[in-house]
Amino acid sequence: MSKLLALVGATLGGAVGWWLGAFIGLMTAFMLSMIGTGLGVYAGRRFATAHPGPALRDAIGGDIGLAVGTRAARTGPVPGLSAFHAVRSRCNEVVGR
């Protein structure tokens, strides 16, 4: 998860740096983009360190995507809600909650 958040931080930081630097010129946009990328990686890794494991999962939206495509996601008579509960139960078993 740390690498994913570093990637998101780098993307956002680089985009903000480029946007700010583009008002001055192309080279300034490039330099501020590099600085923003570095700061974004730092912020993303720091966020991942501050919110480890289940706390991070809850901070970014719960159990979404942890068991997509597994048999647990396709069971139950009601395709929507019961499948969600099956996936959530399985994810909680895996995580140890």
C-alpha positions, -999 to 999 in steps of 0.1 A, spaced: 0 0 0 29 23 7 41 21 -29 6 28 -42 2 59 -20 37 70 -31 27 68 -67 -5 87 -61 14 114 -41 41 116 -69 14 120 -96 -5 147 -77 27 165 -65 42 165 -100 10 178 -115 7 206 -90 44 215 -95 40 216 -132 9 237 -130 26 263 -107 58 264 -128 40 267 -161 30 303 -153 67 312 -154 82 290 -181 89 254 -193 121 249 -174 105 262 -142 76 239 -147 99 210 -151 119 218 -119 88 224 -98 74 192 -111 104 173 -99 102 190 -65 65 183 -63 71 146 -73 96 142 -44 73 159 -19 44 138 -31 63 106 -27 74 117 8 38 126 17 23 94 4 49 72 22 44 92 54 6 88 52 10 50 47 33 48 77 10 68 99 -21 46 89 -9 10 88 -30 -20 80 -67 -19 88 -66 18 97 -53 26 62 -79 3 46 -107 22 65 -92 56 56 -93 49 19 -128 34 17 -131 1 35 -130 -33 19 -133 -22 -17 -114 -43 -41 -97 -67 -17 -115 -98 -29 -129 -88 -63 -131 -118 -86 -131 -144 -58 -158 -169 -53 -169 -150 -22 -178 -120 -44 -201 -142 -66 -221 -160 -39 -255 -152 -24 -290 -149 -37 -290 -111 -40 -262 -100 -64 -256 -66 -49 -259 -65 -11 -253 -101 -1 -222 -103 -24 -209 -72 -7 -214 -87 28 -198 -120 16 -167 -101 3 -165 -80 35 -167 -111 57 -140 -128 37 -118 -97 39 -122 -94 76 -113 -131 80 -81 -126 60 -72 -94 79 -80 -110 112 -108 -88 124 
